[in-house]
Amino acid sequence: MRVDLFDFDLPETSIALRPAEPRDAGRLLVVQPGLPPADQTVRDLPGALRAGDALVFNDTKVIPARLNGVRTRPGAPGQRTEVLLHLREAPDRWRAFARPAKRLAPGDALRFGALGATVIEKAEAGEIVLAFDRSGPELDAAIAAEGALPLPPYIAGKRATDTRDTTDYQTVYARHPGAVAAPTAGLHFSEALLSDLDAAGLRRHHVTLHVGAGTFLPVKAEDTDAHRMHAEIGILDAATADALNAARAAGGRIVAVGTTALRLLESAAGPDGTLAPFSGPTEIFITPGYRFRAVDALVTNFHLPRSTLFMLVSAFSGLETMRAAYAHAIEAGYRFYSYGDASLLFPGPRADIP
């Protein structure tokens, strides 16, 4: 499909630089194909769903994955280098995006404060593989000490990261460290809202998908067939898969909280929608024409033009439906991107393919 089909004009003023306070005070746009979009608030979510529905949250935890350091070569001045970790490949190795990448080569030594690393592979688009001088929990501790929180570039380019972000850019239920970007739909959920969901008879379940920095990358290809998705590691355990299958069999709907939870569930689903345990990488890329198997509704934020995530929501609810919904959101002053407002999407006709 042509990537320009997913383009739209977004005013700079629509980009949220801080989240709503409190977390659950954001706006919620309910999108049901065939009906006008409905303006609600995040706190209205329990009433927008029904008892027996199963909400699936991604409990990954963001790590300080941005490292600033220098390249060291004998007889050469140190070259300042920034890397953004995005996929752990071994206890001592991470795949990362480097800047500037052109001057790096396999064998180069990098120093990030007390942490050392060697470039062992160089790929396309500024991607490298680093072997660190420590491993496992010792490496995790060093990254935590030397790294910085990787706010998305459309926020970090407008203001500095500060101590508020260490809390704001983490879900209240974050449990398993490994993400380098937050599952941002989950940022809207407070402990009070979670209690309201329980009281409304909604079931809560957790999966883990360690979101990678590839989520920040623009789609530079002219056609979706030419775009490469970067792998992310996900886990759906057997008990959760069984519980979700049982909820659906009893008439409940599976509601993914965020595109990350959705992509993991769809990766784990069989042709008939039955979920099986899953552990490993997924590179699933969802565009219009995809047949959803496991997810019946989606809570998600408002995404960038020409992004893989806007392609995903267009596949879920229909491209024309989402174009109209986003036009309404912009006109009504909704806040976009990671710290912005939310939407509740229901599936549309699968024939909506340009």
C-alpha positions as CSV (number, residue, x, y, z in Angstrom):
1,M,0.0,0.0,0.0
2,R,1.1,3.6,-0.6
3,V,2.4,5.2,2.5
4,D,1.0,8.6,1.6
5,L,-2.5,7.2,2.2
6,F,-1.7,7.4,5.9
7,D,-0.5,11.1,5.9
8,F,-2.4,14.0,7.4
9,D,-1.7,17.5,8.6
10,L,-1.1,17.9,12.3
11,P,-0.6,21.2,14.0
12,E,2.5,21.5,16.3
13,T,0.2,22.7,19.0
14,S,-1.6,19.3,19.1
15,I,1.6,17.5,20.4
16,A,1.4,17.0,24.1
17,L,4.7,17.7,26.0
18,R,3.3,16.7,29.4
19,P,0.6,14.2,30.4
20,A,-2.7,15.1,31.8
21,E,-2.9,15.4,35.6
22,P,-4.0,13.1,37.1
23,R,-3.3,10.3,34.7
24,D,-6.9,9.4,34.1
25,A,-8.0,13.0,33.4
26,G,-7.3,12.7,29.7
27,R,-9.9,12.7,27.0
28,L,-11.2,9.6,25.3
29,L,-12.5,9.5,21.8
30,V,-14.8,6.5,21.2
31,V,-14.7,5.3,17.6
32,Q,-17.3,2.9,16.3
33,P,-17.4,2.6,12.5
34,G,-20.7,3.8,11.1
35,L,-21.3,6.2,14.1
36,P,-20.0,9.7,14.7
37,P,-17.0,9.7,17.1
38,A,-18.0,10.3,20.7
39,D,-16.2,12.6,23.1
40,Q,-15.7,11.1,26.6
41,T,-13.0,11.0,29.2
42,V,-10.6,8.2,30.3
43,R,-12.5,7.9,33.6
44,D,-15.6,6.9,31.5
45,L,-13.8,3.8,30.2
46,P,-15.5,1.3,32.6
47,G,-18.9,2.4,31.3
48,A,-17.8,2.2,27.7
49,L,-17.1,-1.5,28.1
50,R,-19.2,-4.3,29.6
51,A,-18.8,-6.8,32.4
52,G,-16.9,-9.9,31.3
53,D,-14.6,-8.0,28.9
54,A,-11.0,-8.8,29.4
55,L,-8.5,-5.9,29.3
56,V,-4.9,-6.9,28.4
57,F,-2.1,-4.6,29.7
58,N,1.5,-4.6,28.7
59,D,3.5,-4.6,32.0
60,T,6.9,-3.9,30.5
61,K,9.1,-1.3,32.3
62,V,11.1,1.4,30.5
63,I,14.8,1.4,31.1
64,P,17.2,4.4,30.8
65,A,18.3,3.2,27.3
66,R,19.9,6.4,25.9
67,L,23.7,6.3,26.5
68,N,26.0,9.2,25.8
69,G,29.7,8.5,25.5
70,V,32.8,8.6,23.3
71,R,34.4,6.4,20.6
72,T,38.0,5.7,21.6
73,R,40.6,4.8,19.0
74,P,44.4,4.7,19.5
75,G,45.9,8.0,18.3
76,A,42.6,9.6,17.5
77,P,40.6,12.2,19.4
78,G,37.5,10.9,21.1
79,Q,34.3,11.1,19.0
80,R,31.2,11.9,20.9
81,T,28.6,9.2,20.3
82,E,25.0,8.6,21.4
83,V,23.3,5.2,21.3
84,L,19.7,4.2,21.9
85,L,19.4,0.5,22.9
86,H,16.5,-1.2,21.3
87,L,16.8,-5.1,21.5
88,R,18.8,-7.3,23.9
89,E,20.4,-10.2,22.0
90,A,22.4,-11.8,24.8
91,P,23.3,-11.1,28.5
92,D,26.1,-8.8,27.3
93,R,24.8,-7.6,24.0
94,W,22.3,-5.1,22.7
95,R,21.2,-4.0,19.3
96,A,21.1,-0.2,19.2
97,F,20.8,2.9,17.0
98,A,23.9,5.1,17.0
99,R,24.4,8.8,16.3
100,P,26.6,9.6,14.4
101,A,26.8,6.1,12.9
102,K,28.8,6.8,9.8
103,R,32.1,7.1,11.7
104,L,31.6,3.9,13.6
105,A,33.1,0.5,12.5
106,P,33.2,-3.0,13.9
107,G,35.9,-3.2,16.5
108,D,35.5,0.4,17.7
109,A,35.5,0.8,21.5
110,L,32.9,3.0,23.1
111,R,33.0,4.4,26.6
112,F,29.8,5.5,28.5
113,G,31.2,6.7,31.8
114,A,32.2,3.6,33.7
115,L,30.6,1.3,31.1
116,G,32.6,0.0,28.1
117,A,31.4,-1.6,24.9
118,T,32.7,-2.8,21.5
119,V,30.9,-2.4,18.2
120,I,30.7,-6.0,16.8
121,E,28.3,-5.4,13.9
122,K,27.1,-2.5,11.8
123,A,23.8,-2.7,9.9
124,E,21.7,-0.2,7.9
125,A,20.1,3.0,9.1
126,G,22.5,3.6,11.9
127,E,22.0,0.3,13.6
128,I,24.8,-1.4,15.4
129,V,25.4,-4.4,17.8
130,L,27.3,-3.7,21.0
131,A,29.1,-6.2,23.2
132,F,29.5,-4.7,26.7
133,D,32.2,-5.3,29.2
134,R,29.8,-6.7,31.7
135,S,26.8,-9.0,31.6
136,G,23.4,-9.8,33.0
137,P,22.3,-8.0,36.2
138,E,25.7,-6.2,36.4
139,L,25.1,-4.7,32.9
140,D,21.5,-3.8,33.9
141,A,22.9,-1.9,36.9
142,A,25.5,-0.1,34.8
143,I,22.9,1.0,32.2
144,A,20.7,2.3,35.0
145,A,23.6,4.3,36.4
146,E,24.9,5.7,33.1
147,G,21.7,5.9,30.9
148,A,19.0,8.4,30.4
149,L,15.3,8.0,29.9
150,P,14.6,7.8,26.1
151,L,11.7,10.3,25.6
152,P,10.4,10.2,22.1
153,P,12.1,12.7,19.7
154,Y,8.9,14.7,19.2
155,I,9.0,15.5,23.0
156,A,12.8,15.4,23.6
157,G,13.3,17.8,20.7
158,K,11.1,20.5,22.4
159,R,12.2,20.2,26.1
160,A,14.7,18.5,28.3
161,T,13.9,15.3,30.1
162,D,13.5,15.9,33.8
163,T,12.7,14.0,37.0
164,R,8.9,14.2,36.4
165,D,9.4,12.0,33.3
166,T,10.8,9.2,35.3
167,T,7.3,8.7,36.8
168,D,5.2,10.1,34.0
169,Y,6.7,7.9,31.3
170,Q,6.1,4.7,33.2
171,T,2.8,2.8,33.8
172,V,1.6,2.3,37.3
173,Y,1.7,-1.5,36.7
174,A,5.2,-1.6,35.1
175,R,6.8,-4.8,36.3
176,H,9.4,-6.2,33.9
177,P,12.4,-4.0,32.8
178,G,13.3,-4.1,29.2
179,A,11.4,-1.5,27.1
180,V,13.0,1.5,25.6
181,A,9.7,3.2,24.9
182,A,6.6,3.2,27.1
183,P,3.4,1.4,26.1
184,T,1.7,4.8,26.1
185,A,-1.9,3.8,26.2
186,G,-1.2,2.5,29.7
187,L,0.0,5.8,31.0
188,H,-3.7,6.9,31.4
189,F,-4.4,4.2,34.0
190,S,-4.3,5.2,37.7
191,E,-4.8,2.9,40.6
192,A,-8.3,4.5,41.0
193,L,-9.2,3.8,37.5
194,L,-8.0,0.2,37.8
195,S,-10.2,-0.2,40.8
196,D,-13.2,1.2,38.9
197,L,-12.6,-1.3,36.1
198,D,-12.6,-4.1,38.7
199,A,-15.8,-2.8,40.2
200,A,-17.5,-2.7,36.8
201,G,-16.8,-6.5,36.3
202,L,-14.0,-6.1,33.9
203,R,-11.1,-8.5,34.0
204,R,-7.5,-7.4,34.0
205,H,-4.6,-9.5,32.5
206,H,-1.0,-8.8,31.8
207,V,1.4,-9.6,28.9
208,T,4.9,-8.3,28.4
209,L,6.2,-6.8,25.2
210,H,9.5,-4.9,25.5
211,V,8.9,-2.0,23.2
212,G,11.9,-1.1,21.0
213,A,13.2,2.2,19.7
214,G,11.9,1.1,16.2
215,T,8.6,2.5,17.3
216,F,10.1,6.0,16.9
217,L,11.3,5.4,13.3
218,P,9.4,7.1,10.5
219,V,8.3,5.0,7.5
220,K,10.7,6.3,4.8
221,A,9.5,3.8,2.1
222,E,6.9,4.8,-0.5
223,D,5.1,1.5,-0.1
224,T,4.4,-0.5,3.0
225,D,5.8,-3.7,1.4
226,A,9.3,-2.0,1.5
227,H,9.2,-1.1,5.3
228,R,11.2,-3.3,7.7
229,M,9.8,-3.7,11.2
230,H,12.3,-4.2,14.0
231,A,11.8,-7.2,16.3
232,E,10.6,-6.9,19.9
233,I,10.6,-9.6,22.6
234,G,7.2,-10.6,24.0
235,I,5.8,-13.1,26.5
236,L,2.3,-14.4,26.9
237,D,2.2,-17.1,29.5
238,A,0.0,-20.2,29.5
239,A,-2.2,-19.2,32.4
240,T,-3.0,-15.8,30.7
241,A,-3.6,-17.4,27.3
242,D,-6.0,-19.9,29.0
243,A,-7.8,-17.1,30.9
244,L,-8.3,-15.0,27.8
245,N,-9.6,-17.9,25.7
246,A,-12.0,-18.7,28.5
247,A,-13.2,-15.0,28.7
248,R,-13.9,-15.0,25.0
249,A,-15.7,-18.4,25.1
250,A,-17.9,-16.9,27.8
251,G,-18.9,-14.0,25.6
252,G,-16.4,-11.4,26.8
253,R,-14.4,-9.3,24.5
254,I,-10.6,-9.0,24.5
255,V,-9.6,-5.3,24.8
256,A,-6.0,-4.6,24.1
257,V,-4.6,-1.6,26.1
258,G,-2.2,-0.3,23.5
259,T,-0.9,-1.4,20.2
260,T,2.0,-3.2,21.8
261,A,-0.5,-5.6,23.7
262,L,-2.4,-6.0,20.5
263,R,0.6,-6.9,18.4
264,L,1.7,-9.5,20.9
265,L,-1.8,-11.0,21.1
266,E,-2.1,-11.2,17.4
267,S,1.4,-12.8,17.2
268,A,0.2,-15.5,19.6
269,A,-3.2,-16.2,18.0
270,G,-4.0,-19.2,15.9
271,P,-6.1,-19.0,12.7
272,D,-9.3,-19.4,14.7
273,G,-8.3,-16.7,17.3
274,T,-7.3,-19.2,20.0
275,L,-4.3,-17.9,22.0
276,A,-1.3,-20.0,22.8
277,P,1.6,-19.3,25.0
278,F,4.2,-17.1,23.3
279,S,7.8,-16.3,24.1
280,G,10.2,-14.7,21.7
281,P,10.6,-12.0,19.0
282,T,7.8,-10.6,16.9
283,E,8.1,-8.4,13.8
284,I,4.4,-8.3,13.0
285,F,3.4,-5.4,10.8
286,I,-0.3,-4.7,10.6
287,T,-1.8,-2.7,7.7
288,P,-5.3,-2.6,6.2
289,G,-6.3,-5.9,4.9
290,Y,-5.0,-7.8,8.0
291,R,-7.6,-10.1,9.5
292,F,-7.6,-9.6,13.3
293,R,-7.9,-12.9,15.2
294,A,-7.5,-12.2,18.9
295,V,-8.5,-8.6,19.7
296,D,-12.1,-7.2,19.8
297,A,-11.4,-3.6,20.9
298,L,-8.4,-1.3,21.3
299,V,-7.4,1.5,23.7
300,T,-4.7,3.6,22.2
301,N,-3.3,7.1,21.9
302,F,-3.2,9.3,18.8
303,H,-0.4,8.5,16.5
304,L,2.0,10.2,14.0
305,P,1.1,10.7,10.3
306,R,2.7,8.0,8.1
307,S,3.5,5.8,11.1
308,T,3.2,2.1,11.4
309,L,0.8,2.7,14.4
310,F,-1.6,4.9,12.3
311,M,-1.5,2.1,9.8
312,L,-2.4,-0.4,12.5
313,V,-5.4,1.6,13.8
314,S,-6.5,2.1,10.2
315,A,-6.4,-1.7,9.7
316,F,-8.5,-2.1,12.9
317,S,-11.3,0.4,12.4
318,G,-11.0,1.3,8.7
319,L,-8.8,3.9,7.0
320,E,-11.7,6.3,6.2
321,T,-13.1,5.9,9.7
322,M,-9.7,6.8,11.3
323,R,-9.1,9.7,8.9
324,A,-12.5,11.1,10.0
325,A,-11.8,10.4,13.7
326,Y,-8.4,12.1,13.6
327,A,-9.8,15.1,11.8
328,H,-12.4,15.4,14.6
329,A,-9.7,15.0,17.2
330,I,-7.6,17.7,15.7
331,E,-10.6,20.1,15.4
332,A,-11.7,19.3,18.9
333,G,-8.3,20.0,20.4
334,Y,-7.3,16.4,21.5
335,R,-3.7,16.1,22.5
336,F,-1.5,13.7,20.4
337,Y,1.3,11.2,20.8
338,S,2.9,9.6,23.9
339,Y,1.6,12.1,26.5
340,G,-1.6,12.8,24.7
341,D,-5.2,11.7,24.9
342,A,-6.7,8.3,24.2
343,S,-9.1,6.6,21.9
344,L,-11.3,3.5,22.3
345,L,-11.5,1.8,18.9
346,F,-13.9,-0.9,17.7
347,P,-13.3,-2.9,14.6
348,G,-14.5,-1.8,11.2
349,P,-15.3,-3.6,7.9
350,R,-12.3,-5.6,6.6
351,A,-13.0,-4.4,3.0
352,D,-11.8,-0.8,3.7
353,I,-8.7,-1.2,1.5
354,P,-7.8,1.6,-1.0
